[in-house]
Amino acid sequence: MAKSFEKSGINPEKNGKIKITMKNAPIFKLVKRDGETQEPLPNTKFVIYKIDEEYNEYPAYDVNGELVGESIEIQGENYQVITTDENGEISINL
């Protein structure tokens, strides 16, 4: 069965954030490739948030109720960071 998702809010001038709404898709897969060469980009870090209808950001949890990612401090702020594998991919059961 094909899973659907809706991508919206792409505005690189606004904190470089992309909002993705997932419907009927419990497995989140992200593939990061170089824009020019299309080569996979391993060890690329991302932060995933749960965002409500009022655009409030909350930590993302997987299907087991555990925080997604590894807690890392960046410039004095704590983030739950996920990192691409050697193929530039991340797969998470959300």
WOVEN-V984620 format. One record per run of one state. SS is the DSSP state (hx for helix, st for strand, lp for the rest). FROM is the first residue (numbers start at 0). TO is the last residue. If there is no record, write none. Layout:
SS:FROM:TO, SS:FROM:TO
This chain:
lp:0:2, st:3:7, lp:8:17, st:18:22, lp:23:25, st:26:30, lp:31:31, st:32:32, lp:33:38, st:39:39, lp:40:43, st:44:46, lp:47:47, st:48:50, lp:51:55, st:56:58, lp:59:59, st:60:60, lp:61:65, st:66:66, lp:67:68, st:69:73, lp:74:75, st:76:82, lp:83:87, st:88:92, lp:93:93
